[in-house]
Amino acid sequence: MRKVAILGGLGNATVVAAAIEHARRSGATDLEVAGFLNDREEIGTQLDMFPVIGRTGDAKRFLDDGYWFINTILRIDGNRERIAMFESLGIPDDRLASFVHPMAYVAPSVQLGPGTIIMPQVAMSPGTKLGKGTIMMVGATMGHDNEVGEFCHIAAQACVGSYLKIGKGVHIGFNATIREDLIIGDNATLGMGAVLTKNIGENEIWAGNPAKFLRMAQ
């Protein structure tokens, strides 16, 4: 078993931890969640099934102790600061744990970067590439021949088309739908339930049906 420290807390981190534990109990993964690195809760605090075992700044110590890492500290309103924080920790790619839940469908030609997370009921079609640290939440679907950047968050039930170029740090909201042949710039956000038919520029936030520009990310 590879011991995993998850960066984050209530929300993405606890949801991912529970999925890993579900897979571990069925013998479908060699990952074992040790707990969370979290800057808000006291060390020893129990979050769902697992404890807070340290601060994010303690990553080097856990790295030296042989732990693997998953990053879930992402946000909706622009990810530049969160990504910079993670990158400052100096965790090498070969110590980022990727996880594919056994109840997901991932086509054989899909390429997953280090630290990617594929949750239950996800469907990923052939020819797509996911960048480092990208998370696909429960029930999201991803079409074929997409290029998805690092540290993206594809929320539950999102439906992503094909031949897309999605930049670094992009957030795609719950139940959003994206047509094929579009470009989404770095750190962009597509809101919950949005229907996207146009390109999104870097750091832009779009929402609605059809989706329209709302404002720039913070």
C-alpha positions as CSV (number, residue, x, y, z in Angstrom):
1,M,0.0,0.0,0.0
2,R,1.1,3.6,-0.8
3,K,0.3,6.0,2.0
4,V,-1.4,9.1,0.6
5,A,-1.6,12.6,2.1
6,I,-4.4,14.7,0.5
7,L,-4.0,18.4,0.4
8,G,-7.3,20.0,1.3
9,G,-10.2,19.5,3.7
10,L,-14.0,19.3,3.7
11,G,-15.3,19.1,0.1
12,N,-13.0,17.8,-2.6
13,A,-10.5,16.2,-0.3
14,T,-13.0,14.3,1.8
15,V,-15.0,13.2,-1.3
16,V,-11.8,11.9,-3.0
17,A,-10.6,10.2,0.2
18,A,-13.9,8.3,0.6
19,A,-13.7,7.2,-3.1
20,I,-10.2,5.9,-2.6
21,E,-11.2,4.1,0.6
22,H,-14.2,2.5,-1.2
23,A,-11.8,1.2,-3.9
24,R,-9.2,0.0,-1.4
25,R,-11.8,-2.1,0.5
26,S,-12.7,-3.9,-2.8
27,G,-9.0,-4.4,-3.6
28,A,-9.1,-2.1,-6.6
29,T,-6.2,0.2,-5.6
30,D,-2.9,0.1,-3.7
31,L,-3.5,3.6,-2.3
32,E,-4.3,4.1,1.4
33,V,-5.4,7.5,2.7
34,A,-3.3,8.5,5.7
35,G,-5.1,11.9,6.2
36,F,-5.1,15.5,5.1
37,L,-2.7,18.4,5.0
38,N,-4.8,21.3,6.0
39,D,-4.2,24.8,7.2
40,R,-7.6,25.6,8.7
41,E,-8.3,22.7,11.1
42,E,-6.3,21.6,14.1
43,I,-4.0,18.7,13.6
44,G,-5.8,15.6,14.8
45,T,-9.2,16.9,13.8
46,Q,-11.3,14.1,12.1
47,L,-12.7,15.1,8.7
48,D,-15.2,12.4,7.7
49,M,-13.2,9.2,8.1
50,F,-9.6,10.6,8.2
51,P,-7.6,12.9,10.4
52,V,-5.7,16.1,9.7
53,I,-2.1,15.0,9.9
54,G,-0.3,18.2,9.1
55,R,-0.1,21.6,7.4
56,T,0.4,22.1,3.7
57,G,3.9,23.4,4.6
58,D,4.7,20.1,6.1
59,A,4.7,18.4,2.7
60,K,8.5,18.1,2.6
61,R,8.5,16.1,5.9
62,F,5.9,13.7,4.6
63,L,7.7,13.4,1.3
64,D,10.8,12.3,3.2
65,D,8.7,9.8,5.2
66,G,7.7,8.1,2.0
67,Y,4.2,9.5,1.5
68,W,2.5,10.1,-1.8
69,F,0.3,13.2,-2.5
70,I,-3.0,14.3,-4.0
71,N,-3.8,18.0,-4.4
72,T,-7.5,19.1,-4.1
73,I,-6.9,22.7,-3.2
74,L,-8.6,24.3,-6.2
75,R,-11.2,27.1,-6.4
76,I,-13.9,28.3,-8.7
77,D,-12.9,32.0,-9.0
78,G,-9.5,31.6,-10.6
79,N,-6.8,29.1,-9.6
80,R,-3.5,31.0,-10.0
81,E,-2.8,31.5,-6.3
82,R,-3.8,27.9,-5.4
83,I,-1.6,26.4,-8.2
84,A,1.3,28.6,-7.2
85,M,0.9,27.5,-3.6
86,F,1.0,23.8,-4.6
87,E,4.0,24.2,-6.9
88,S,5.9,26.0,-4.2
89,L,5.9,22.8,-2.1
90,G,8.3,21.1,-4.5
91,I,6.5,17.7,-4.6
92,P,8.0,15.8,-7.6
93,D,5.6,14.4,-10.2
94,D,6.7,10.9,-9.4
95,R,5.2,11.2,-5.9
96,L,1.8,12.4,-7.1
97,A,-0.7,9.6,-6.8
98,S,-3.2,9.2,-9.6
99,F,-6.4,7.4,-8.9
100,V,-9.1,5.9,-11.2
101,H,-12.1,4.5,-9.4
102,P,-13.1,1.0,-10.6
103,M,-16.6,2.2,-11.4
104,A,-15.3,4.7,-14.0
105,Y,-14.8,4.1,-17.8
106,V,-11.5,5.3,-19.2
107,A,-10.7,4.4,-22.8
108,P,-7.4,2.6,-23.2
109,S,-5.8,5.5,-25.2
110,V,-6.6,8.1,-22.6
111,Q,-3.4,9.7,-21.2
112,L,-3.6,10.7,-17.5
113,G,-1.0,13.0,-16.0
114,P,0.5,12.5,-12.5
115,G,-1.9,13.2,-9.7
116,T,-5.1,13.0,-11.8
117,I,-8.3,11.8,-10.1
118,I,-11.1,10.0,-11.9
119,M,-14.2,9.5,-9.7
120,P,-17.0,6.9,-10.0
121,Q,-19.3,7.0,-13.0
122,V,-16.9,9.1,-15.0
123,A,-16.7,8.3,-18.8
124,M,-13.7,9.3,-20.8
125,S,-13.5,8.7,-24.5
126,P,-10.4,7.8,-26.6
127,G,-7.6,10.2,-27.5
128,T,-8.0,12.6,-24.6
129,K,-5.1,13.8,-22.5
130,L,-5.5,15.1,-18.9
131,G,-2.8,17.3,-17.4
132,K,-1.2,16.9,-14.0
133,G,-3.5,17.2,-10.9
134,T,-6.7,17.4,-12.9
135,I,-9.8,16.1,-11.2
136,M,-13.0,14.7,-12.8
137,M,-15.8,14.4,-10.3
138,V,-18.6,11.9,-10.1
139,G,-20.6,11.3,-13.3
140,A,-18.7,13.8,-15.5
141,T,-18.3,12.8,-19.2
142,M,-15.4,13.7,-21.4
143,G,-15.4,13.4,-25.2
144,H,-12.7,12.2,-27.5
145,D,-9.4,13.9,-28.6
146,N,-9.4,16.6,-26.0
147,E,-6.3,18.4,-24.5
148,V,-6.9,19.3,-20.9
149,G,-4.4,21.3,-18.9
150,E,-3.0,20.9,-15.4
151,F,-5.0,21.4,-12.2
152,C,-8.4,21.5,-13.9
153,H,-11.6,20.7,-12.0
154,I,-14.4,19.1,-13.9
155,A,-17.4,19.1,-11.5
156,A,-20.0,16.4,-11.1
157,Q,-22.3,15.6,-14.1
158,A,-20.4,18.1,-16.4
159,C,-20.6,17.0,-20.1
160,V,-17.5,18.0,-22.1
161,G,-17.5,17.6,-25.9
162,S,-14.6,16.7,-28.2
163,Y,-11.6,18.3,-29.9
164,L,-11.4,20.8,-27.1
165,K,-8.3,22.7,-25.8
166,I,-8.7,23.4,-22.2
167,G,-6.0,25.4,-20.4
168,K,-4.4,25.2,-17.0
169,G,-6.4,25.7,-13.8
170,V,-9.9,25.7,-15.5
171,H,-13.0,25.1,-13.5
172,I,-16.1,23.6,-15.2
173,G,-19.2,23.7,-13.0
174,F,-21.8,21.2,-12.0
175,N,-23.9,19.9,-15.0
176,A,-22.3,22.3,-17.4
177,T,-22.3,21.4,-21.1
178,I,-19.5,22.2,-23.6
179,R,-19.8,21.8,-27.4
180,E,-17.0,20.5,-29.5
181,D,-14.1,22.4,-31.1
182,L,-13.6,25.2,-28.5
183,I,-10.7,26.7,-26.6
184,I,-10.9,27.5,-22.9
185,G,-8.1,29.7,-21.6
186,D,-6.0,29.3,-18.5
187,N,-7.8,29.8,-15.1
188,A,-11.2,30.3,-16.7
189,T,-14.4,29.3,-15.1
190,L,-17.6,28.0,-16.6
191,G,-20.6,28.3,-14.2
192,M,-23.0,25.6,-12.9
193,G,-25.5,24.5,-15.5
194,A,-24.0,26.6,-18.3
195,V,-24.1,25.7,-21.9
196,L,-20.9,26.8,-23.7
197,T,-20.9,27.4,-27.5
198,K,-18.0,29.9,-27.7
199,N,-14.4,30.2,-26.7
200,I,-13.5,31.5,-23.3
201,G,-10.4,33.6,-22.8
202,E,-7.8,33.4,-20.0
203,N,-9.1,34.3,-16.5
204,E,-12.7,34.8,-17.8
205,I,-15.8,33.6,-15.9
206,W,-18.8,32.7,-18.0
207,A,-22.3,31.5,-17.0
208,G,-25.8,31.0,-18.3
209,N,-27.5,29.2,-21.2
210,P,-26.2,30.1,-23.6
211,A,-23.1,31.0,-21.6
212,K,-21.9,34.6,-21.7
213,F,-19.0,36.5,-20.2
214,L,-19.7,37.5,-16.6
215,R,-16.5,39.0,-15.3
216,M,-12.8,38.4,-14.9
217,A,-11.5,36.0,-12.2
218,Q,-9.9,37.5,-9.1
